[in-house]
């Protein structure tokens, strides 16, 4: 069966080279077996999303030759659907209010008697009485967390092999009422009938949460293929502070979108230095089992 992939940018800024490289890989992976790639706009948080950033992202993707198929999905249109699912999880007894600040979570998780993976929620609010919940709610609005019973989830990643990850009681709804990314992305993938997700390797550790949630909600299985990041010359993940790392910045230096695509293809061992193959030409060369798994370095230009 042909794959249905997706690319889901958040319109909170221009796409940098690392974002664009992942988009290229998502397009190549989806079309490799005659499949399709769908677009999702991850504008879940209106405070950081803008129409201007979304417009520029679309322009940049088009300049690289990355196209999309079928109807796109916009998270800001899906609030009612997210809320229905939150209500369903609450009715099933799987949610509880959490009043912890980030500082309190860090301190509790680092206590000597607590043995949890880095960043895991220690369950501080899991057993609060109704009276204690009401008391704490007077001082601070509550987020909603799911009861996972600290399970371990196994899954296979196409590039990084078998994985086994601890799943803590993660947030489903923030304390400002905005649904969490973890909930939205799982529901949106199901809505768009996504069968494979290609995304950066930095997101691999959180994938077990999505697998757990899909299982709980009885949603279809999704294949995962995490891909290596683009790093700066210091070995840190590439960011906009690293200088000319967007198509707009690079164009000001006389570097065309075709040349950028060529350099990214070279980092994937799909092109020789100086080549500028089109996406369809790259598709003829693409082998999903042979992409380099080491991070790529984007030096100064």
Buried (B, 14 or more C-beta within 10 A) or exposed (E): EEBBBBBBBBBBBBBBBBBBBBBBBBBBBBBBEEBBBBBBBBBBBEEEBBEEBBEBBBBBBEBBBBEBBEEEBBBEEBBEBBEEBBEEBBEEEBBBBBBBEEEBBEBBBEEEEEEBEEEBBBBBBBEBEEEEBEEBEEEEEBBBBBBBEBEEBEBEBBBBEEBEBBBBBBBBBBBEEBBBBBBBBBBBBBEBEBBBBBBBBEBBBBBBBBBBBBEBBEBEEBBBBBBBBBBBEEEEBBEEEBBBBBBEBBBEEEBEBBBBBBBBBBBBEBBEEEBBBBBEBBBEBBEBEEBEEEBBEBEEE
